Amino acid sequence: MCKWFVLAGLCTISIPVISQEPDGTAIIRGVDAAVKARIDNVSSYSDTEHYAVFRSHDENHPAAEMTVKTVYRKGQGKNFTVLSESGSAFLRREILGSVLDNEKRLSQPGTVETALINSQNYDMKLDPAATQQIDGRDCLAISLSPRRNSPYLFKGKLWVDAKDFSIVQLQGTASKSPMLLTSAAEVSRQYSKVNGFPMATHAKAVSNSGLLGQTIVKIDYKDYEVALQAAN
């Protein structure tokens, strides 16, 4: 299970604008440009993340919880500080510990590039039939198929803002489970703009295993602080 994140800094970046009739190739170029803008412009960010584990189809009473302070620095990756935790020590260690370890590996230079939601990592196709409004924003739907088998990639659907191609929502199945004994997770994630950048606000992953049964992990993100690269 992993966390999927995309920021897009568009302050002085020129992003293609779609015409009345959506052009799939132009839209995918726009998504690539928005992802590159994040890589080029975001030097660091921090946020507070609340993780909750649910068992036995009960999504009202978490079996384990953890709140962490996350700090990401470009060229270094992520570090986590646990602020509080409660519930099953086993689930905190085996589930949430694995999630955080995976997140840290994913954020490392040389690895993070392999998980970006762009046309280098995915076969991307515009799906006009799935276009919809999300949180009052006109969104275009793009079907995603990973170009390789990786726990950092998923097969599913991406919704992007029709104006600037920033990510609004994603849903799909991880192409490979990062944890032994569990199935690949069904994942969803929502984003909202913070200071002009799309940042994850909510996420959910559902997986199954013979040992643990169904496990649901929900993540809420808040209190973002985003630092940009200094202008040259």
C-alpha positions in Angstrom: 0.0 0.0 0.0 1.4 3.4 -0.7 0.6 6.8 -0.7 0.1 8.5 -4.0 0.8 12.4 -4.0 1.1 15.0 -6.8 1.6 18.8 -6.4 1.5 21.2 -9.3 3.0 24.7 -9.1 1.6 26.7 -11.9 2.7 30.2 -11.0 4.8 31.0 -14.1 4.4 27.7 -15.8 2.7 27.6 -19.2 0.2 24.7 -19.3 -1.6 23.8 -22.5 -5.3 24.8 -22.5 -7.8 22.4 -24.1 -10.2 23.4 -26.8 -14.0 23.0 -26.7 -13.6 19.5 -28.1 -11.2 17.7 -25.7 -8.0 16.4 -27.4 -6.7 13.4 -25.6 -3.1 13.9 -26.6 -3.1 17.6 -25.5 -4.8 16.7 -22.2 -2.2 14.0 -21.4 0.6 16.5 -22.3 -1.1 18.9 -19.9 -1.1 16.3 -17.1 2.6 15.6 -17.7 3.3 19.4 -17.6 1.4 19.8 -14.3 3.3 16.9 -12.7 6.6 18.3 -14.0 5.7 21.7 -12.5 5.4 20.1 -9.1 8.8 18.5 -9.4 10.4 21.7 -10.6 8.8 24.1 -8.2 8.1 22.4 -4.8 11.2 22.3 -2.6 9.5 21.0 0.5 6.2 20.5 2.3 4.9 19.4 5.7 1.5 18.2 6.9 -0.3 16.3 9.6 -1.6 12.9 8.7 -4.1 10.7 10.6 -4.1 7.0 9.8 -7.0 4.7 10.9 -7.2 0.9 10.5 -10.6 -0.8 10.3 -11.4 -4.5 10.5 -14.4 -6.8 9.9 -16.2 -4.3 7.6 -16.6 -1.9 10.6 -15.7 1.6 9.3 -16.9 3.4 12.4 -14.6 2.0 15.1 -10.9 2.0 14.2 -8.9 -0.9 15.6 -5.7 1.2 15.4 -4.9 4.8 14.9 -1.8 6.9 14.4 -1.2 10.6 13.8 2.1 11.7 12.3 3.9 14.8 11.2 5.3 14.4 7.7 8.1 16.5 6.3 9.2 16.1 2.7 12.3 17.7 1.2 13.2 17.6 -2.4 16.2 15.4 -3.0 15.9 13.8 0.4 12.4 12.3 0.7 10.1 12.0 3.6 10.5 11.8 7.4 7.8 11.0 9.9 7.4 11.9 13.5 4.7 10.0 15.4 2.5 12.4 17.4 0.1 9.9 18.9 -1.0 6.3 18.5 -3.6 4.0 20.0 -5.3 0.6 19.5 -3.8 -2.7 18.4 0.0 -2.7 18.7 0.1 -5.5 16.1 -1.9 -3.5 13.5 0.1 -0.4 14.2 3.3 -2.3 13.6 2.3 -4.6 10.7 -0.1 -2.3 8.8 0.7 1.3 9.6 4.4 0.7 10.1 4.5 -0.9 6.7 2.6 2.0 5.1 5.0 4.5 6.5 8.1 2.5 5.6 6.7 2.2 2.0 6.0 5.9 1.9 9.6 6.7 2.9 11.0 4.4 0.2 8.7 5.8 -2.4 9.8 9.4 -1.7 13.5 8.7 -2.1 15.3 10.2 -5.1 15.5 7.6 -7.9 12.2 6.0 -6.7 9.8 8.8 -6.6 10.2 9.4 -10.4 9.0 5.8 -11.0 5.7 6.5 -9.3 4.7 9.8 -10.8 1.3 9.9 -12.5 2.5 10.7 -16.0 2.7 9.1 -19.4 6.2 7.8 -18.8 4.8 5.5 -16.1 1.3 4.9 -17.4 -0.6 4.3 -20.6 -3.1 7.2 -20.4 -6.3 7.4 -22.4 -9.0 10.1 -22.2 -12.4 8.7 -21.2 -15.0 11.2 -22.3 -17.8 9.0 -20.9 -16.5 9.4 -17.3 -16.2 13.2 -17.4 -18.0 14.8 -14.3 -18.1 17.5 -11.8 -16.2 16.9 -8.5 -16.5 19.4 -5.7 -17.9 22.0 -8.2 -15.0 21.6 -10.6 -15.3 20.4 -14.2 -13.1 17.3 -14.4 -11.8 15.1 -17.3 -11.4 11.4 -16.7 -8.3 9.5 -17.8 -7.9 5.7 -17.8 -4.6 4.6 -16.4 -2.7 1.3 -17.1 0.8 0.9 -15.5 3.6 0.3 -17.9 5.2 -2.2 -15.5 4.3 -4.2 -12.4 5.1 -2.1 -9.3 3.6 -1.6 -5.8 3.9 2.2 -6.6 1.6 2.1 -9.6 -2.1 1.2 -10.0 -4.7 0.5 -12.7 -7.7 2.6 -12.6 -9.0 6.1 -13.4 -7.8 9.6 -12.8 -9.8 12.8 -12.8 -8.1 16.1 -13.5 -9.3 19.7 -13.5 -10.4 20.6 -17.0 -8.7 24.0 -16.8 -5.2 23.3 -15.5 -5.0 19.4 -15.5 -4.2 19.2 -11.8 -5.2 16.0 -10.1 -8.6 16.0 -8.3 -9.3 12.4 -7.7 -8.0 8.9 -8.4 -9.4 5.4 -8.0 -8.0 2.0 -8.9 -6.1 -1.1 -7.9 -2.4 -1.3 -7.0 -0.6 -3.3 -9.7 1.3 -5.2 -6.9 1.0 -5.4 -3.1 3.9 -3.9 -1.2 3.2 -6.3 1.7 3.5 -10.1 1.8 0.3 -12.0 2.6 -2.0 -9.2 1.4 -3.8 -8.7 -1.9 -3.2 -5.6 -4.0 -5.1 -2.7 -2.5 -8.2 -1.0 -3.9 -7.3 2.6 -3.5 -8.9 6.0 -3.8 -7.6 9.5 -3.1 -9.0 13.0 -3.2 -7.1 16.3 -3.7 -7.8 19.9 -3.0 -5.8 23.0 -3.9 -3.7 24.5 -1.1 -2.0 27.8 -2.0 -2.6 26.9 -5.7 -1.3 23.3 -5.4 -3.3 20.1 -5.5 -2.7 18.3 -2.2 -4.1 15.0 -0.9 -6.9 15.5 1.6 -8.4 12.0 2.0 -7.3 8.5 1.0 -8.6 5.0 1.4 -7.1 1.5 0.7 -8.9 -1.8 1.0 -6.9 -5.1 1.0 -7.5 -8.7 2.0 -5.3 -11.5 3.3 -5.8 -15.0 4.7 -4.2 -13.9 8.0 -5.8 -10.6 8.5 -9.0 -10.8 6.5 -10.3 -7.5 5.1 -8.3 -4.4 6.2 -9.3 -0.8 5.5 -6.8 2.1 6.0 -8.1 5.6 5.9 -5.9 8.7 5.8 -6.8 12.3 6.4 -4.3 15.1 5.6 -4.3 18.6 7.0 -2.2 21.6 8.0 -0.1 21.8 4.9 2.9 24.1 4.6 4.4 24.2 1.1 7.7 25.8 0.2 8.6 26.7 -3.4 12.0 26.8 -5.2 13.5 30.2 -5.1 13.3 32.0 -8.5 16.5 32.1 -10.5 
